[in-house]
Amino acid sequence: MHVGQRSSAEAIDPSCPRQHGEIRTSRLASQELQEKFCIRGTANEYLLPEELLDSAFNWAQAAIKQSEFSPAQLNAIAQFLAVVGQSADLIPINNAEITPADLILRDPGWRRVRDAALNCLKRLGLDLDVSM
């Protein structure tokens, strides 16, 4: 699964933290990808919402300490972290009564975090492209 501004033919370098983080954040920002792999995923191809959130959040926490980002980009990442910090406890991510569909399609906290991830990507100069 590849998400981000790169074409599907372009290789993803897992040793590049910035590129890896862009992919993590793109996955959290994409409702289309979440519907495909969290709601309608198969035993072999699936994503868990909590892993999407944790992965993007962990990348953003590490990225905020890196010098490879401009001040404006660092501000975008900081704003994403702030939204996640304000929303994370309100998202019923570990509630067994909440289905992935309920979470992804109807939960306002999840929507707020997804929108914040998308806004962060845009401010980093990236377009969300879910072609795989």
Beta strands, then each sheet from edge to edge (+ up, - down):
end
